[in-house]
Amino acid sequence: MKILITGSNGLLGQKLVALLSRQTGVALVATSRGPNKLAALYPQVPFVPLDVTDAAQVMRVIEAEKPTHLIHTAALTNVDECELHQASCWSQNVTAVAHLVAACEQHQVHLVHLSTDFIFSGEIGPLAEDAAPGPVNFYGESKLAAEQLVRQSRGPWAIVRTVLVYGVAHDYSRTNLVLWVRNALRKAQPIKVVDDQLRTPTLAEDLAQGCWLVARQNAIGIYHISGAELRTPYQLALQVADYFQLNANLISRVNADTFSQPARRPLRTGFVLDKAVRELGYRPHTLAEGIALVAKQAERDA
């Protein structure tokens, strides 16, 4: 197997490099826009600069590297930024996927595409793979359009959808709910956290494992990969406060309409994992285990 990863500088990309670089019989190529953030950590992993919005560059890199599998993690995932900058969002989340589908078709590369719970309306949840989509923001629309391109591919493909990913990455400026709550409470800062949205929070290591299981088994179709426990962000924040023994009284429970965000969020998502468990052997960490792992990594990297 030879696996090419797009977006290797991102949170999931970094976890995939860490996981796949340890597998026997796997050649790995990391690609991302900008310089390689992992050069010092994984000097043995080849890195190729790649802007996935550039069709000629995508074709050139895939022709040169000849991967058997491509795991596409690169995307614009800031939901409000997507709402405010729709042309840029479409370019990165849809046009780029069209380029990758065309190149993977031509060279019969197994494409594993990352998608999101935000393709759903949020009226019901947890959701199985065959639930009807109905995005409520432009980010969700872009990711649904990308899924449709992948599903029309004449090459082998899989779509991995996920939910509210958290984890620690090297030289990575974006935070996540777990670290944000910990950092605020350590500074004795009061925070407001929504309690009217339900998710199944996903440890980044679990998502990487799910992508690897799909690639290793040459799985075809759509798979829901997330944590197994349904929580509101407020409930998750309380669990983080409890783990770090911080003052939970600083956490205020609010509704989503407290915040004036450009993009609407689906209220209730979360995933049914039965298919991934049954077909792939997927076994996510518990939330308690995930928080403990993130805590250990964050302390080590501090």
Residue pairs with C-beta under 8 A, 6 or more apart in sequence:
1 25
1 26
1 27
1 68
1 69
1 215
1 216
2 26
2 27
2 28
2 29
2 65
2 66
2 67
2 68
2 69
3 20
3 26
3 27
3 28
3 29
3 67
3 68
3 69
3 70
3 71
3 215
4 29
4 31
4 61
4 62
4 65
4 67
4 69
4 70
4 71
4 109
5 13
5 16
5 17
5 20
5 28
5 29
5 30
5 31
5 70
5 71
5 73
6 13
6 31
6 32
6 50
6 52
6 70
6 71
6 72
6 73
6 74
6 100
7 13
7 31
7 32
7 72
7 73
7 74
7 75
8 14
8 16
8 17
8 30
8 31
8 32
8 36
8 38
8 47
8 73
9 32
9 33
9 34
9 36
9 37
9 38
9 172
10 32
10 73
10 74
10 169
10 172
11 165
11 167
11 169
11 172
11 174
11 176
11 204
12 73
12 114
12 165
12 204
12 207
12 208
12 211
13 30
13 32
13 73
13 74
14 37
14 38
14 169
14 170
14 172
15 167
15 169
15 204
15 205
15 207
15 208
16 71
16 73
16 208
16 211
16 212
17 28
17 30
17 38
17 42
17 45
18 42
18 208
19 205
19 208
19 209
19 212
20 26
20 28
20 212
21 28
21 42
21 44
21 45
23 212
28 45
28 46
29 45
29 46
29 47
29 48
29 65
29 67
30 36
30 38
30 42
30 45
30 46
30 47
30 48
31 47
31 48
31 49
31 50
31 61
32 47
32 49
32 50
32 74
33 49
33 50
33 51
33 52
33 74
34 49
36 47
37 170
37 171
37 172
38 45
38 47
38 170
39 47
41 170
48 61
48 64
48 65
50 57
50 58
50 61
51 57
52 58
52 72
52 74
52 92
52 96
52 99
52 100
53 91
53 92
53 95
53 96
53 99
54 99
55 99
55 102
58 96
58 99
58 100
58 102
58 103
59 99
59 102
59 103
59 106
62 70
62 103
62 104
62 106
62 107
62 109
63 103
63 107
66 107
67 109
68 109
68 110
69 109
69 110
69 111
69 112
69 215
70 100
70 104
70 109
70 110
70 111
70 112
71 112
71 114
71 211
71 215
72 97
72 100
72 111
72 112
72 113
72 114
73 114
73 211
74 92
74 96
75 92
75 93
75 114
75 143
76 82
76 88
76 89
76 92
76 93
76 139
76 142
77 116
77 139
78 139
79 118
79 137
79 139
79 261
79 263
79 265
80 261
80 262
80 263
81 88
81 89
82 89
82 93
82 137
82 138
82 139
82 142
82 263
83 89
83 137
83 138
83 139
83 262
83 263
84 262
86 138
89 138
89 139
89 142
90 142
90 145
93 139
93 142
93 143
93 145
93 146
94 142
94 145
94 146
94 149
97 113
97 146
97 149
97 150
98 149
100 111
100 113
101 111
101 149
101 150
101 152
101 153
101 155
101 157
103 109
104 110
104 111
104 153
104 155
104 157
105 153
105 154
105 155
108 155
108 156
109 155
109 156
110 155
110 156
110 157
110 158
110 215
110 218
111 150
111 153
111 155
111 156
111 157
111 158
112 157
112 158
112 159
112 160
112 211
112 214
112 215
113 146
113 147
113 150
113 157
113 158
113 159
113 160
114 160
114 161
114 162
114 211
115 143
115 146
115 147
115 159
115 160
115 161
115 162
116 139
116 140
116 143
116 161
116 162
116 163
117 125
117 127
117 161
117 162
117 163
117 164
117 199
117 226
117 266
117 269
117 270
117 271
118 135
118 137
118 139
118 140
118 143
118 265
118 266
118 269
119 133
119 135
119 140
119 143
119 144
119 147
119 161
120 127
120 131
120 133
120 134
120 135
120 140
120 266
120 269
121 133
121 134
121 135
121 136
121 266
122 136
122 197
122 265
122 266
122 267
122 268
122 269
123 134
123 266
123 267
123 268
124 131
124 268
125 198
125 230
125 268
125 269
125 270
125 271
126 200
126 230
126 269
126 270
126 271
126 272
127 224
127 269
127 270
127 271
127 272
128 224
128 271
128 272
128 274
128 275
129 161
129 221
129 222
129 223
129 224
129 275
133 140
133 144
135 141
135 143
135 144
135 266
136 264
136 265
136 266
137 263
137 264
137 265
138 263
139 263
140 266
147 159
150 157
150 159
151 157
151 159
156 218
156 220
157 220
158 214
158 219
158 220
158 221
158 222
158 223
159 221
159 222
159 223
160 207
160 210
160 211
160 214
160 223
160 225
161 222
161 223
161 224
161 225
161 226
161 271
162 202
162 207
162 210
162 224
162 225
162 226
162 271
163 199
163 200
163 201
163 202
163 226
163 227
163 269
163 270
163 271
164 177
164 199
164 200
164 201
164 202
164 226
164 233
165 176
165 201
165 202
165 203
165 204
165 207
166 176
166 177
166 178
166 179
166 201
166 202
166 203
166 204
166 290
166 294
167 176
167 203
167 204
167 205
167 294
167 297
168 179
168 204
168 294
168 297
168 298
168 301
169 204
170 301
175 183
177 201
177 233
177 236
177 237
177 240
178 236
178 240
178 290
178 291
178 294
179 294
179 298
180 191
181 191
181 193
181 236
181 237
181 240
181 241
181 251
182 240
182 244
182 246
182 295
182 298
184 191
184 250
185 191
185 240
185 241
185 244
185 246
185 247
185 248
185 250
185 251
186 244
186 246
188 247
188 250
189 250
190 250
190 251
190 252
191 237
191 250
191 251
191 252
192 251
192 252
192 254
192 258
192 259
193 233
193 234
193 237
193 251
193 252
193 253
193 254
194 232
194 233
194 234
194 254
194 255
194 256
194 258
194 259
195 232
195 233
195 234
195 235
195 253
195 254
195 255
196 232
196 255
196 256
196 267
197 232
197 233
197 256
197 265
197 266
197 267
197 268
198 230
198 231
198 232
198 267
198 268
198 269
198 270
199 230
199 231
199 232
199 233
199 269
199 270
200 226
200 227
200 228
200 229
200 230
200 231
200 269
200 270
200 271
201 226
201 227
201 229
201 231
201 236
201 287
201 290
202 225
202 226
202 227
202 284
203 227
203 284
203 285
203 289
203 290
203 293
203 294
205 285
205 293
206 225
206 226
206 227
206 282
206 284
206 285
206 290
207 225
207 226
209 282
210 223
210 225
210 276
210 280
210 282
211 225
213 219
213 276
213 280
213 281
213 282
214 223
214 280
217 279
217 280
219 279
219 280
223 275
223 276
223 279
223 280
223 282
224 271
224 272
224 273
224 275
224 276
225 271
225 273
225 276
225 282
225 284
226 270
226 271
226 273
226 284
227 284
227 285
227 286
227 287
227 290
228 273
228 284
228 286
229 286
229 287
230 270
231 239
231 287
234 251
234 253
234 254
236 287
237 248
237 251
238 248
238 251
239 287
239 288
239 291
240 246
240 291
241 247
241 248
241 250
241 251
242 248
243 288
243 291
243 292
243 295
244 295
256 265
256 267
273 282
273 284
276 282
277 283
285 293
